[in-house]
Amino acid sequence: GLSAAAIFAGRGLSVLCVDQAPPIAADAPGADLRTAALMTPSVDALAAAGAWDRLADQAAPLWVMRLLDAGGPAPDIRRRADFEAAEMQDRPFGWNLPNTAIRAALTAHLADAPDAELRAPAGLSRLTLRSREAIAQLTDGTRVRAALVVAADGRDSETRRMAGLTARRWGYGQKALVFAVSHPEPHEGVSTEIHRTGGPFTLVPLPDKDGLHRSSVVWMETGPNAHALLDMDAPAFEAAALTRSCGVLGPLRLASRRAIWPIVSQLAERLDGPRTALIAEAAHVVPPIGAQGLNMSIADAACLAAIAAE
């Protein structure tokens, strides 16, 4: 939603972003521990909107995508495949940032954007869709008239429901543990995916902090195994993570708390209704492999903003 508002405002369109979640500090209880790898097209879209400059110095570049096959009886690396950005462009594939940093930067950008307004926390309480306009009743007691309502409120989108649109969802029996680690070996801009039964274990570069090399981790496992890992004490969990990582960056030390997320896919039956368009996870949900989700979402916003500007 914040990205879409920035991109719409960058097109000179008047936009109001209504967000039920207020900005939250990275170390606050309930903070989103995940990171997002913004690939080159997403960075270009945010740069065109004037928002990327606030993010660049908090990002770790991704120069190499490395896939490791460790699927034998023991967690040993059998095969390796490297995909290098230099083979196709003079920039990294993308840049990895904490979600809290992205959210804070976009919030600050919208505060300065002349054509944008952010109301948070606030939400939709009622939506009336007419042929020429939409009328939104907000939870702060105000009423807004708009030419277009953009549903960017996630997989359980209330906006989608109010517009009478449906989506089907299916699961994979997997969950993802997300957390940050420090490690003695530098990542050197390499994002590493290690494949074994249960799902990939992915180490994504983060900027160094307090003299320590850091990465974010997405560890996919079957549901019961994921919960068992979540319940381990820190030393046991770090030992399990070292084994699962095949030691590629040395011993891993937790640099954040752990969180767990279900692995599902979802697709809306259609992407539009009267004066309404669905984007991002309101439209489509994919598992967190290859940073597809947020980058697809930003592409949605850029495409819809271009259509609206026409």
N, C-alpha and C positions, 0 to 999 in steps of 0.2 A: 504493500500500500504506500509506504513512504517513497519507494523507488518510483512507482507509477506517478505519484503526485509530483515528484521532482521532474520527471520526464515530460509530463503534460504541461507543467508550468514553463519548462524550457522551450516548449513549442508556442508560448504566448497565450495558452489557454488558461482561463480562470478555473482554479481547482480547489476544492475543499477536501482534505483528508480527515476522515473521522476514524479514530483509533481507540478501541476499548482498553488498550494497555498503555499506561503512562511510561515515559522513559524510565529505565532502571539501571542502577550502577552494576558494573560487571561482577562485583563481589557481593551483591545483595542476595538474600535468600530468594530463590525462584528465578534468578538470572539465567538466560539462555546460554548454556555452556558450549553450544555448537559453534563451528566456524563455517564460513562460506568461501569457496574459491570462485572469485569473479573472473570469468574468462574474457578474452580480448573483446568480443562484441559487447559484453555487458559493460566493461570499462569504457568503451567508446560511447555507449548510450548515456552513461552517467557523466562522462566528460562533456558531451554535447549539451547536457542539461546544466553544466557548471558545478556539479557536485563531487567530481572525482578528486579535486585538489584537497578536499578535507579528509580523504581516505588514504591517499597514496603513501604517506609516511608511516602508516600503521600496518602496512601490508607486507607480506613475504612473497617474493616472486617465485613462480613455479616454472623452472626451466626444463625439467625432465619429468615425464610420467613413467614410472618403473613398475612393471608387473613381475611378481615372483611367484613361481609355482612351488609350493611346499606341501603338496598333496599326498606324499608318500606315507608310509607307516609312522615315521618319525618326522618332527617339524624341521626338516632340513630343506634347503633351497635346491631344487632340481633343475629349474630353468629360469632364465631371466630375459625380459624384453624391455628395452629402453626406447622411449619415443621422445625425441629432442626437439624443443621449439626452434632451435637454430636451423633445423632442416627445412623449415617452412616460413619463418619470419624473423625479424630482428628484435622481437620483443618476447617476453615469456608467454607461455600458454595462458597464464592468468596470475592472479594475486590472491593470497589467502588472508582472510581477516576474521577476527571474532565477530559474531553477530551483534554483540553489544556495541562494538565500535562502529559498525555499519549503521546501526539504529541511531546512535548518538550523533554521528556526522550528518545523516540525512535529516534528523530533527533540527539541527542547527541550520542546515541549508534552507529548509522550508521556512524557518523563522525570518530569514533574510530575503526570500524570494518574493518579489512584488505581486505576483499573480497566484500565490499559494497561501493557504491557511491550514494549520493543523489544529484540530480540537481533540485533546486527549487528557484524561479518559472520557470518551463519549461513544455512543453506539446508536444503531438504528432501533427505534421502537415500532415504527410503522412505515410502510412504503406504499405509495399510491402511484401507479404507473399509468400515464395517459398517452394519447397518440402524439402530443406535442411537447410534453414535459413529464418529469418525475417530481413527486412531492415527498420529501423525506421528513418524518417526525423523528427528532433525535432525543436521546435519553437525557440531555441537558435541558429539555423543555422547548427548544427552538425548532423552527420549521424551515426547511431549505427547499428551494425550487431549482431544478437542474435540467440541462438538456440530456445528460447521460449519467447513469449510475454505473460505476465500475466496481464489481464485486471482487475484492482482493483480500477477503477476510478468512482465508484458510479452508482446510478440507471440510470443516463442519460449518460452512458458510451460512449464516442467517440471511444474508442478502440473497443468496441463491434460493433459499427456501421461500422468502417473501416474494420473489419474482416467479414462483411456481415452477422452478426448474429442479430437476432431479439428477442424481449421480449414483453410479454403482461402484461398489468398493469390494476388493478382495485382498486377502492376506497371504503370507508365505510361511507362517509358523516361525518367523524369525523376529528378533529384536536387535536394536543397535545400542551398544554402550558408547557414550560419548564423554570424552574427558581430555584434558591437556596433560602433557608430560614434559619433563626436562630429561636430557640425556647427554652423555659425555662427547659423543661423536657429532660433528656438524652435519646438518641435513643437506647442505650445499644446493638448496633449491630443488631437491628431488622429492617428489611425492611418490610414496611407495605403497603399493597394494600387494599384500601377501595372501595368497589363496590357499585355503584348506577347507575341509568339511565344516559346514556351519555357516560359511560366508567369509568375505574378505576382512582382513585386518589392515586398515589404511592409516598410514602416518603422513600427515600433511604439514608442510613447513609453516612455522610461525616465526615472527621476529625474535631474536635473542632478548632476554630480559634478565636483569641483575647478573650479567655475566654468564648466564646459562643458555645453552641451546634448547629450543623448545619446539614441540610439534603438537598438533591436535590429532586425536585418534578417533576413528569410527571403527568399532569392533562389532561385527555382526555375528550373531550366534542363534541357535535354536532358542526358543523362549525359555525353557527350563534352565538351560546352561547359562543364558544371559543373566537370569535372576540369581543363580548360584554365584556367579562372578561378582554381581553387584553386592551380595551379602558378605563377601570376604573382607577380612581386615586388610589394611593398606599393604603391609609387607607381603602377605600371601597373594594379593591381587597383583602387586608389582612383579612378583616372581612369575605368576602365570602370564602376565603381559610380556615379560622378557622372553619366555619360551615361545609364546605365540608370534612374537616379532622376529623370531630366528636370530635375535641379537644384532640386527643390522645397524642399530645406532647405540649399542651398548645397553647397560642397565637403565631401565625406565623408572623415573620417580614421578609420582602423581604431583601435578602442579595445579590441580583444581579438584573440586568434588566430581563425583560420577553421576551421570543421569542415564536414563534408559528410554528408548523410543520404539514404538511398534513399526514394523516394516510392512507397509501396505501400498497398494496402487489403487487409484480411483480415477474415474473419467465421467465428466458430466455428459448427460444424454445430448445436450446441445449447449452452445457457448453464448447464446444471446436470447433475449426476450424483449418485450416492449421497453424501449429506453434503457436497456440493461445489457451489460456485457460482462462475462466471466473471464477472469484472468488468473494466472498463478494457480495455487492449490485449490481455489474455488472451482477451477476448470479441470485441472489434471494433477494427480499426485503420482510421483515415481519414487522408487527406493533411492537412498542417498549414495548412489554410485556415480563416480565421474562428475560430481557437482552439477548434475543435470537440472535439478529442481529449480533453484533460484535463477540460474541462467536462462532456462526456458521462460520463467516468470518475467524476467526483465525484457526478454525478447517480445513476450506478449504485450507488455506495457508500451514498448517502443513502436510496435506495429499498430496498436490501437490508437496511440497518440498521433501517429502519422495520418491514419484514416480520419480521425476527428479533426485534425488541422485542415485537411482538404475540405 
